[in-house]
Amino acid sequence: MAWLLCCAVRQRLIQVGDLPASAPKLGGLLDLVALGTMADCVDLARSTNNKAIIARGLAIMNSPVRRPAWQALYIATNCRGPITATTLAFHFAPVVNARGRLDSALGSVDLLMSDSVPVAEELAQHFVEHNTERKAVQSYMLHRSTAQAAQQVRDGAAAITIFDPEGHAGVHGICAARLAESFGRPVAYFSPKNDAEHLTASLRTVHGFHVRNALAEIADRYPDDFTAWGGHAGAGGVTLKRDGLQRFAEAWASIAARALDDHSLGPEVVTDGELAAPPSFAVVEELAALEPFGRQWEHPVFRSHGRIEQLRPVGDGRHLKLVVKMDSTDYDAIWFGAVENGICPIAVGQTVRMAYELDVNTFRDTTTLQLRIRHAALVGEEA
């Protein structure tokens, strides 16, 4: 929005003669705008403008002449292949946002504005370390809040409200998103502000529930409880007086119960069905024509049965590297976040029903086809 406003102001100033027609255009900033657009999880299904901005921004990032920030982030996050919307969402944005979530975002501005590759690389490496710190904070918060969420689900709540007295406001949104995905319900994640009288929260949702509309209804019921609120269909934020938390939680749950009355509450994985042909590089290239992917325009997910031929933990032990046999062909696969609380959900020799994305993996100048598993369950179990 800021970029569009600047474009409109530039055009108007030229029209009234206060700016020469030769004034620099703003298209060269679209790489920065693309990163911000992806990081904000905006709707890509109904906005041609959002998709066009991201596509153009990615073209700039992948050009031979690009900002030192992109080169530095690419190296620091161990990326391979071209920079895509997925790269922005899951590699660049978390690293750029990490320091701002925990402290100040000014260092991120220094990185994005840097005109020196060595300086940018040093900053990016620091931000990777900050992101590791953010992940630790996130892990502790999720450990504390998951029990609260599970109890509310057992009590029949259609929406979850978390109060975390030790929570960090900069990590609210990530934790709320993880809980919404795990429990299949809208989540409001609260913790205290710096003063003793207010709470702050981030809110995330599931299909069928509009966050901003729900907030508007609650604020209309209890206007004196709110200091500030805002959001859109998929996410929102709230600053609330402490004594309004119970009223908010009850209203949040009741509105969700009404909105989701015809939905089956719980985690779900939506797929595009089975592939008509075996996974291949040709299919990957065909799917790439649909880029950029993002919220409401997710990367295609397919379902299939497969036999686990090989399995080993990678990274911090929570991720699995696998070989999966489908229709007599072995495929490399990766499953991020598969291991929870030290429990591996699958074993070698088992046949599973799985949902997966088609991906490529580049390592030491060799590119191979890879399945990115989103969910897997033993055949015969509920998937």
C-alpha positions as CSV (number, residue, x, y, z in Angstrom):
1,M,0.0,0.0,0.0
2,A,2.8,2.4,0.8
3,W,4.4,1.7,-2.6
4,L,1.1,2.3,-4.4
5,L,0.6,5.5,-2.5
6,C,4.0,6.7,-3.5
7,C,3.3,5.9,-7.1
8,A,0.1,7.8,-7.0
9,V,1.8,10.8,-5.4
10,R,4.5,10.8,-8.0
11,Q,2.0,10.7,-10.8
12,R,0.0,13.5,-9.3
13,L,3.0,15.7,-8.7
14,I,4.0,15.3,-12.3
15,Q,0.5,16.2,-13.4
16,V,0.5,19.5,-11.5
17,G,4.0,20.4,-12.6
18,D,5.7,20.0,-9.2
19,L,7.8,17.1,-10.4
20,P,9.5,16.6,-13.8
21,A,8.2,13.8,-15.9
22,S,11.8,12.4,-15.9
23,A,11.7,11.8,-12.1
24,P,12.8,8.3,-11.2
25,K,10.2,5.7,-11.4
26,L,9.5,3.4,-8.4
27,G,9.5,0.0,-10.2
28,G,13.0,-0.6,-9.0
29,L,11.6,-0.9,-5.4
30,L,9.4,-3.8,-6.2
31,D,11.9,-6.4,-4.9
32,L,11.5,-4.8,-1.4
33,V,7.7,-4.6,-1.9
34,A,7.6,-8.3,-2.9
35,L,9.3,-9.4,0.3
36,G,6.9,-7.3,2.4
37,T,3.9,-8.6,0.6
38,M,4.8,-12.2,1.1
39,A,5.8,-11.6,4.7
40,D,2.4,-10.0,5.4
41,C,0.6,-13.2,4.2
42,V,-1.8,-11.2,1.9
43,D,-4.4,-12.9,-0.3
44,L,-3.0,-13.9,-3.6
45,A,-6.1,-15.6,-5.0
46,R,-8.3,-12.5,-5.5
47,S,-5.6,-9.9,-6.0
48,T,-4.0,-9.8,-9.5
49,N,-2.1,-6.8,-8.3
50,N,-0.4,-8.7,-5.4
51,K,0.6,-11.5,-7.6
52,A,2.0,-9.1,-10.3
53,I,4.0,-7.2,-7.6
54,I,5.6,-10.4,-6.2
55,A,6.3,-11.8,-9.7
56,R,8.1,-8.6,-10.8
57,G,9.9,-8.4,-7.4
58,L,11.2,-11.9,-7.9
59,A,12.4,-11.1,-11.4
60,I,14.5,-8.3,-9.9
61,M,15.9,-10.5,-7.2
62,N,16.9,-13.1,-9.7
63,S,18.5,-10.7,-12.1
64,P,22.3,-10.5,-12.4
65,V,22.2,-7.0,-10.9
66,R,20.5,-7.2,-7.5
67,R,20.7,-5.7,-4.1
68,P,23.5,-7.0,-1.8
69,A,20.8,-7.9,0.7
70,W,19.4,-10.7,-1.6
71,Q,22.8,-12.1,-2.2
72,A,23.6,-12.0,1.5
73,L,20.3,-13.6,2.5
74,Y,20.7,-16.3,-0.2
75,I,24.0,-17.4,1.2
76,A,23.1,-17.0,4.9
77,T,20.0,-19.2,4.5
78,N,21.7,-21.8,2.4
79,C,19.3,-21.4,-0.6
80,R,19.6,-23.3,-3.8
81,G,18.1,-22.6,-7.2
82,P,16.2,-19.4,-8.1
83,I,14.6,-17.2,-5.5
84,T,10.8,-17.9,-5.4
85,A,7.8,-16.8,-3.3
86,T,8.5,-19.8,-1.1
87,T,12.1,-18.5,-0.6
88,L,10.7,-15.2,0.6
89,A,8.1,-16.7,2.9
90,F,10.2,-19.4,4.6
91,H,13.8,-18.2,4.3
92,F,14.2,-14.5,3.8
93,A,11.2,-13.1,5.7
94,P,11.8,-15.0,8.9
95,V,15.4,-14.0,9.0
96,V,14.7,-10.3,8.2
97,N,11.9,-10.2,10.8
98,A,13.7,-12.1,13.6
99,R,15.5,-9.2,15.3
100,G,12.4,-6.9,15.0
101,R,10.3,-9.6,16.6
102,L,12.6,-9.7,19.7
103,D,13.9,-6.2,19.8
104,S,14.4,-3.5,17.1
105,A,13.8,-3.7,13.4
106,L,16.3,-1.0,12.5
107,G,19.1,-3.5,11.8
108,S,16.8,-5.1,9.2
109,V,16.5,-1.8,7.4
110,D,20.3,-1.5,7.4
111,L,20.5,-4.9,5.7
112,L,17.9,-4.1,3.1
113,M,19.5,-0.7,2.3
114,S,23.1,-1.8,2.3
115,D,25.1,-1.2,-0.9
116,S,28.0,-3.3,0.3
117,V,28.0,-7.1,-0.1
118,P,30.4,-7.8,2.7
119,V,28.4,-5.6,5.1
120,A,25.2,-7.2,4.0
121,E,26.6,-10.7,4.5
122,E,27.8,-9.9,8.0
123,L,24.4,-8.5,8.9
124,A,22.5,-11.4,7.4
125,Q,24.6,-13.9,9.4
126,H,23.8,-12.0,12.6
127,F,20.1,-12.2,11.6
128,V,20.3,-15.9,11.1
129,E,21.6,-16.1,14.7
130,H,18.7,-13.9,15.8
131,N,16.3,-16.2,14.0
132,T,17.7,-19.2,15.9
133,E,17.0,-17.2,19.1
134,R,13.5,-16.5,17.9
135,K,12.9,-20.2,17.2
136,A,13.9,-21.0,20.8
137,V,11.5,-18.4,22.2
138,Q,8.8,-19.8,19.8
139,S,9.4,-23.3,21.0
140,Y,9.1,-22.4,24.7
141,M,5.9,-20.5,24.0
142,L,4.3,-23.3,22.0
143,H,5.3,-25.8,24.7
144,R,3.4,-23.7,27.3
145,S,0.4,-22.9,25.1
146,T,-0.3,-26.2,23.5
147,A,-1.6,-27.7,26.8
148,Q,-4.0,-24.7,27.1
149,A,-5.2,-25.1,23.6
150,A,-5.7,-28.9,24.0
151,Q,-7.8,-28.3,27.1
152,Q,-10.0,-25.8,25.4
153,V,-10.5,-28.2,22.5
154,R,-11.5,-31.0,24.9
155,D,-14.0,-28.5,26.5
156,G,-15.6,-28.1,23.0
157,A,-14.4,-24.6,22.2
158,A,-14.7,-23.7,18.5
159,A,-11.9,-21.1,18.9
160,I,-8.9,-20.9,21.1
161,T,-7.8,-18.1,23.3
162,I,-4.3,-18.3,24.8
163,F,-3.0,-16.2,27.7
164,D,0.7,-16.6,28.1
165,P,2.1,-14.5,31.0
166,E,5.6,-15.0,29.7
167,G,4.8,-14.6,26.0
168,H,6.7,-12.3,23.6
169,A,4.5,-10.1,21.4
170,G,6.9,-10.4,18.5
171,V,6.3,-14.2,18.3
172,H,2.6,-14.2,18.9
173,G,1.6,-14.5,15.3
174,I,3.8,-17.4,14.5
175,C,2.6,-19.3,17.6
176,A,-1.0,-18.5,16.8
177,A,-0.6,-19.8,13.2
178,R,1.0,-23.0,14.5
179,L,-1.8,-23.7,16.9
180,A,-4.4,-22.9,14.3
181,E,-2.8,-25.4,12.0
182,S,-2.5,-28.0,14.7
183,F,-6.0,-27.8,16.2
184,G,-8.0,-26.6,13.1
185,R,-9.5,-23.6,15.0
186,P,-9.1,-19.8,15.1
187,V,-6.5,-18.8,17.7
188,A,-6.0,-15.6,19.6
189,Y,-2.6,-15.5,21.4
190,F,-2.4,-13.0,24.3
191,S,0.4,-11.9,26.6
192,P,0.9,-8.8,28.8
193,K,2.1,-5.5,27.4
194,N,4.8,-3.5,29.2
195,D,2.2,-1.8,31.5
196,A,0.1,-3.7,34.0
197,E,-3.3,-2.8,32.5
198,H,-3.2,-4.1,28.9
199,L,-2.8,-7.3,26.9
200,T,-1.7,-7.6,23.3
201,A,-2.5,-10.5,20.9
202,S,-2.1,-11.8,17.4
203,L,-4.9,-13.7,15.8
204,R,-4.9,-16.4,13.1
205,T,-7.7,-18.3,11.5
206,V,-8.8,-21.4,9.5
207,H,-10.9,-21.6,6.4
208,G,-14.4,-20.3,6.9
209,F,-13.7,-17.8,9.7
210,H,-13.0,-14.1,9.0
211,V,-10.8,-12.5,11.7
212,R,-11.5,-8.9,11.1
213,N,-15.3,-9.4,11.0
214,A,-15.1,-11.3,14.2
215,L,-13.1,-8.5,15.8
216,A,-15.5,-5.9,14.6
217,E,-18.4,-7.8,16.2
218,I,-16.6,-8.2,19.6
219,A,-15.5,-4.6,19.6
220,D,-19.0,-3.5,19.0
221,R,-20.2,-5.6,21.9
222,Y,-17.5,-4.5,24.3
223,P,-16.1,-1.2,23.0
224,D,-14.6,-0.2,26.4
225,D,-12.4,-3.3,26.5
226,F,-10.4,-2.4,23.4
227,T,-7.5,0.0,23.1
228,A,-6.8,-0.9,19.5
229,W,-7.6,-3.7,17.0
230,G,-7.3,-4.4,13.3
231,G,-6.7,-7.0,10.7
232,H,-8.0,-8.7,7.6
233,A,-9.7,-12.1,6.7
234,G,-6.7,-14.2,7.7
235,A,-5.0,-12.4,10.6
236,G,-5.4,-9.6,13.1
237,G,-4.0,-7.9,16.2
238,V,-5.6,-6.6,19.4
239,T,-4.7,-4.5,22.4
240,L,-7.1,-5.2,25.2
241,K,-7.7,-4.2,28.8
242,R,-6.8,-7.0,31.1
243,D,-10.2,-7.4,32.6
244,G,-11.8,-7.8,29.2
245,L,-9.9,-11.1,28.4
246,Q,-12.7,-13.5,29.6
247,R,-15.3,-11.5,27.7
248,F,-13.2,-11.6,24.6
249,A,-12.5,-15.3,24.9
250,E,-16.2,-16.2,25.2
251,A,-17.2,-13.9,22.3
252,W,-14.4,-15.2,20.1
253,A,-15.5,-18.8,20.7
254,S,-19.2,-18.1,20.2
255,I,-18.7,-16.3,16.9
256,A,-16.5,-19.1,15.7
257,A,-19.1,-21.7,16.7
258,R,-21.6,-19.9,14.6
259,A,-19.4,-19.2,11.6
260,L,-18.0,-22.8,11.5
261,D,-21.2,-24.6,12.3
262,D,-21.2,-26.5,9.0
263,H,-17.4,-27.2,9.2
264,S,-15.7,-30.2,10.6
265,L,-13.5,-28.7,13.3
266,G,-9.9,-30.0,13.5
267,P,-6.7,-30.0,11.5
268,E,-7.1,-30.7,7.9
269,V,-4.9,-31.0,4.8
270,V,-6.5,-30.0,1.6
271,T,-5.1,-31.6,-1.6
272,D,-5.6,-31.3,-5.3
273,G,-6.1,-35.1,-5.6
274,E,-3.7,-37.6,-7.2
275,L,-1.3,-36.7,-9.9
276,A,-2.4,-38.1,-13.3
277,A,1.2,-38.9,-14.2
278,P,4.2,-39.9,-12.1
279,P,6.1,-37.1,-10.4
280,S,8.7,-35.6,-12.8
281,F,10.7,-32.5,-13.6
282,A,8.2,-31.8,-16.4
283,V,5.3,-31.6,-13.9
284,V,7.4,-29.3,-11.7
285,E,8.0,-26.9,-14.6
286,E,4.3,-27.0,-15.5
287,L,3.4,-26.1,-11.9
288,A,5.9,-23.3,-11.9
289,A,3.7,-21.4,-14.4
290,L,1.3,-20.9,-11.6
291,E,3.8,-19.0,-9.4
292,P,3.9,-17.0,-7.2
293,F,2.2,-19.2,-4.5
294,G,1.0,-17.8,-1.2
295,R,-2.0,-17.4,1.0
296,Q,-5.2,-18.5,-0.7
297,W,-3.1,-19.5,-3.7
298,E,-1.2,-22.3,-2.1
299,H,1.4,-24.5,-3.8
300,P,-0.5,-27.6,-5.3
301,V,-0.6,-30.5,-2.8
302,F,-1.1,-34.0,-4.1
303,R,-2.1,-37.2,-2.3
304,S,-0.8,-40.8,-2.8
305,H,0.2,-44.0,-1.1
306,G,3.9,-44.8,-0.6
307,R,6.1,-47.3,1.2
308,I,8.9,-45.9,3.5
309,E,12.1,-47.3,2.2
310,Q,14.6,-45.2,4.1
311,L,14.3,-42.7,6.9
312,R,16.7,-40.5,9.0
313,P,16.4,-37.4,11.1
314,V,18.1,-34.2,9.8
315,G,18.6,-30.6,11.1
316,D,17.7,-30.4,14.7
317,G,16.2,-33.8,14.7
318,R,12.6,-32.7,14.1
319,H,12.9,-33.1,10.3
320,L,13.0,-36.3,8.3
321,K,14.8,-37.2,5.1
322,L,13.2,-40.2,3.4
323,V,13.1,-42.4,0.4
324,V,9.5,-43.2,-0.5
325,K,8.5,-45.9,-3.1
326,M,5.5,-45.0,-5.2
327,D,4.4,-47.3,-8.1
328,S,7.7,-49.2,-8.0
329,T,9.8,-45.9,-8.2
330,D,11.8,-44.5,-5.3
331,Y,11.6,-40.8,-4.6
332,D,13.6,-38.6,-2.3
333,A,11.5,-36.8,0.2
334,I,11.7,-34.3,3.1
335,W,9.2,-33.9,5.9
336,F,9.8,-30.7,8.0
337,G,8.6,-30.8,11.6
338,A,7.6,-34.4,11.4
339,V,9.1,-35.4,14.8
340,E,7.1,-34.0,17.8
341,N,8.3,-34.4,21.4
342,G,10.8,-36.9,20.2
343,I,8.2,-39.2,18.6
344,C,8.7,-40.2,15.0
345,P,5.3,-40.9,13.4
346,I,6.4,-43.4,10.8
347,A,9.0,-46.2,10.3
348,V,10.8,-47.9,7.5
349,G,8.7,-50.6,5.9
350,Q,5.4,-48.9,6.6
351,T,2.9,-48.0,3.9
352,V,1.5,-44.5,4.4
353,R,-1.1,-42.3,2.9
354,M,0.5,-38.9,2.3
355,A,0.0,-35.4,1.1
356,Y,3.0,-33.9,-0.6
357,E,4.2,-31.0,-2.8
358,L,6.6,-31.5,-5.8
359,D,9.9,-29.8,-5.3
360,V,13.5,-29.9,-6.5
361,N,16.6,-30.1,-4.3
362,T,19.9,-28.7,-5.4
363,F,23.0,-29.9,-3.6
364,R,26.6,-29.6,-4.8
365,D,25.4,-28.5,-8.2
366,T,23.2,-31.6,-8.6
367,T,19.4,-31.0,-8.9
368,T,17.1,-33.9,-8.0
369,L,13.3,-34.3,-7.8
370,Q,12.0,-34.2,-4.2
371,L,8.7,-34.7,-2.5
372,R,8.0,-32.2,0.3
373,I,5.7,-34.2,2.6
374,R,3.0,-32.1,4.3
375,H,1.3,-35.0,6.2
376,A,1.5,-38.8,6.4
377,A,-0.5,-41.4,8.2
378,L,-0.4,-45.2,8.3
379,V,-2.8,-46.8,5.9
380,G,-5.9,-47.7,7.9
381,E,-5.4,-44.7,10.2
382,E,-7.3,-41.5,9.8
383,A,-5.2,-39.2,7.6
